Amino acid sequence: MSYTVVIIEDEKPNADRLKRLLYEINPEVHILAVLESISESVNWFQCNKTPDLIMLDIQLSDGLSFEIFEKVTIQSPVVFTTAYDEYAIKAFKYNGIDYLLKPVELDDLRGAIGKLEYCCEAQEQPVSLAGLMDFFKPKDYRSRFLLSFKDGYKTLLVNDVLYFYVDLKITRARLLDGTEEIIPLTLEELEQQLDPKVFFRANRQFIVGINSIQHIHNYFNGKLKVSIKNDTSVEIIVSREKANQLKHWMDF
């Protein structure tokens, strides 16, 4: 199935990633335009036919992309992309067929494209409010770990952790008192269980706690370097693609 797509994304690495994933899913996809702002998008839609699908970042350099819908009429189904989920309900008021958190993963995008293909075949636009509401169900995030200790067990409170990291495939927690504990979970599992307002997946090796950050330094090629309070033994490098997410997380 061939279809046309417009990408609205103000960060080039994210736009390039979407293009690569779209072509990987369907080499016949035709990307009509990559737009970077509300004003540029409004001008484009005023002069061109609407595409089969819009990939739309919510937070653009000149405001929230919902403003586009207030200035032009758009009938195309939309897949919204963003680093945070606070706009999910509003997104589904504007032709949303899916809502993907950044960085967008191949399987998630493939699922969104599947919805587009269903829309075309059934000539309708399904909206999964049940799936959407999963974003807003109260979540019980992990508050402690029960760890093996001598001939029994001991409790480690999540609030006592500065950061988690992987070393030689072993997950460790660095604690406020400078000690470390081995955690019998992967970083991927921890990422799902920890409160995202408190812990951030900085890279493949580290999950950092918000209260442990001493300073954020600019690094080369748009990257950031994170310094940890009372711990000069580690420097955590955040990629250019995740740099804005980190700054938004720290400022939220």
Secondary structure, DSSP 8 states (H G I E B T S, - for coil): ---EEEEE-S-HHHHHHHHHHHHHH-TT-EEEEEE-SHHHHHHHHHHS---SEEEEESEETTEETHHHHHHS---S-EEEEES-STTHHHHTTTTEEEEEESS--HHHHHHHHHHHHHHHHHTS----HHHHHGGGS------EEEEEETTEEEEEEGGGEEEEEEETTEEEEEETTS-EEE-SS-HHHHHHHS-TTTEEE-SSSEEEEGGGEEEEEE-GGG-EEEEETTEEEEEEEE-HHHHHHHHHHHH-
